[in-house]
Amino acid sequence: MKKFFAIILFCAANGAAASLPAFDGFYIGVSPEAGAYTRHGVAIGGGLALGVAINPQFAAGVTASVFHNLDTVLSVDPKAFFRYYIPLPAYGLFIQAEAGCVVFFEFNEAFPAFSGSVSAGWRFNFGKNFYAEPFARFGYPFIWGAGVAAGVRIPGKK
């Protein structure tokens, strides 16, 4: 599983580096989350996100999340995302579309599935380099998820 996450991070870093000439910023964040990733009860976990702010209204990137129901089910959920910041007087409200795959591990067997979701949240910037984002999401094969992401933003070239 460590190799899997290393490959995801390597691909994300290469994608971010390839877009350096025309980007508004790069960010990396972690997100503890709870969600309905199992048939019974709630799964807890978290994820890592790597993103590139294309301009002040659009961002794209990759995420990788792991959830466990503290009993028998573990899920690994790598996805790509596209984010749109809604232009309000105070920027911060966003909607995000995510697509990828999820692999459920239960009773020593793996069950892969398509994963897709829509998220909504608000980005709070703290200074130039730090942020926090409470969010909620809905999708498939989970029903709902909610958490708070926090991370570091590296401003881009102007």
C-alpha positions in Angstrom: 0.0 0.0 0.0 3.0 2.3 0.6 4.1 1.9 -3.0 0.5 2.8 -4.1 0.6 6.1 -2.2 4.1 6.9 -3.4 3.0 6.5 -7.0 0.0 8.8 -6.4 2.2 11.5 -4.8 4.9 11.2 -7.6 2.3 11.6 -10.3 0.7 14.6 -8.5 4.1 16.3 -8.1 4.9 15.7 -11.8 1.6 17.1 -12.8 2.0 20.2 -10.6 5.5 20.7 -11.9 4.4 20.5 -15.5 2.0 23.4 -15.1 4.4 25.8 -13.3 4.6 28.4 -16.0 0.9 29.3 -15.9 -0.4 28.7 -12.4 -1.6 30.9 -9.6 -0.5 28.7 -6.7 0.2 25.2 -5.5 -1.1 23.7 -2.3 -0.8 20.6 -0.2 -3.2 19.7 2.6 -4.4 17.0 4.9 -8.0 16.3 5.8 -9.4 14.2 8.7 -12.9 13.1 7.7 -15.8 10.9 8.7 -18.1 9.3 6.1 -20.5 6.5 5.2 -17.9 4.2 3.4 -19.3 1.0 4.9 -22.6 -0.9 5.0 -22.9 -0.5 8.7 -21.9 2.7 10.6 -19.5 5.4 9.9 -15.9 5.1 8.7 -13.2 7.5 9.8 -10.0 8.4 8.1 -8.3 11.1 6.2 -6.6 12.1 3.0 -3.9 14.1 1.3 -4.6 16.6 -1.4 -2.2 18.1 -3.9 -3.6 20.9 -6.0 -2.8 23.6 -8.5 -4.7 26.9 -8.5 -5.1 27.6 -12.2 -6.4 31.1 -11.5 -8.4 32.7 -8.7 -11.6 30.8 -9.7 -10.3 27.3 -10.7 -8.1 24.6 -9.2 -7.3 21.0 -10.1 -5.4 18.2 -8.5 -5.4 14.8 -6.9 -6.4 13.3 -3.5 -5.8 10.0 -1.8 -7.9 9.0 1.2 -8.0 6.0 3.5 -11.0 5.1 5.6 -11.6 2.4 8.2 -14.8 1.5 10.1 -12.7 0.2 13.1 -14.1 -3.3 12.4 -13.6 -5.1 9.1 -13.7 -2.6 6.2 -10.8 -0.5 4.9 -11.1 1.7 1.8 -8.5 3.4 -0.3 -9.8 6.1 -2.5 -7.5 8.0 -5.0 -9.2 10.6 -7.1 -8.7 13.6 -9.4 -10.6 16.8 -8.7 -11.7 20.0 -10.4 -12.7 22.9 -8.2 -14.6 26.1 -8.9 -14.6 29.0 -6.4 -18.0 30.8 -6.6 -17.4 34.5 -7.3 -18.9 36.2 -4.3 -17.9 39.5 -2.6 -15.7 37.4 -0.3 -14.0 34.5 -2.1 -13.9 31.2 -0.4 -17.1 29.2 -1.2 -16.3 26.3 -3.6 -17.8 23.3 -5.3 -15.6 20.5 -6.3 -16.1 17.5 -8.6 -14.1 14.3 -7.9 -13.7 11.1 -9.9 -11.5 8.1 -9.5 -11.6 4.6 -8.0 -12.0 3.1 -4.5 -10.8 -0.3 -3.3 -12.5 -1.9 -0.4 -10.6 -4.4 1.7 -12.9 -6.7 3.7 -12.1 -10.2 5.1 -8.8 -10.4 3.1 -10.5 -9.7 -0.2 -10.3 -6.6 -2.4 -13.4 -5.1 -4.1 -12.7 -2.2 -6.6 -15.3 0.3 -7.6 -15.7 3.6 -9.4 -15.8 6.6 -7.1 -17.3 9.9 -7.9 -18.5 12.8 -5.7 -19.4 16.4 -5.4 -18.1 18.5 -2.5 -18.9 22.0 -1.2 -17.0 24.0 1.4 -15.4 27.2 2.3 -11.7 28.1 2.2 -10.4 30.3 5.0 -7.0 31.7 4.3 -4.7 32.5 7.2 -2.1 34.9 5.9 -0.6 34.1 2.5 0.4 30.5 3.0 -2.0 28.6 5.3 -5.7 27.6 4.9 -8.5 25.6 6.4 -11.5 24.2 4.6 -14.6 22.7 6.3 -16.4 20.7 3.7 -19.2 18.2 3.0 -19.5 15.8 0.1 -21.9 13.3 -1.4 -21.3 10.6 -3.9 -20.8 7.0 -4.9 -20.0 4.4 -3.5 -20.2 6.2 -0.2 -23.2 8.3 0.7 -21.8 11.2 2.6 -18.6 12.6 4.0 -17.6 15.6 6.1 -14.3 17.0 7.4 -11.9 19.8 7.6 -8.9 20.2 5.4 -5.8 22.2 6.4 -2.7 22.9 4.5 0.0 25.1 3.0 -0.3 27.2 -0.1 2.7 28.2 -2.2 1.9 31.3 -4.3 2.5 31.0 -8.0 4.1 33.3 -10.6 2.2 36.4 -11.5 
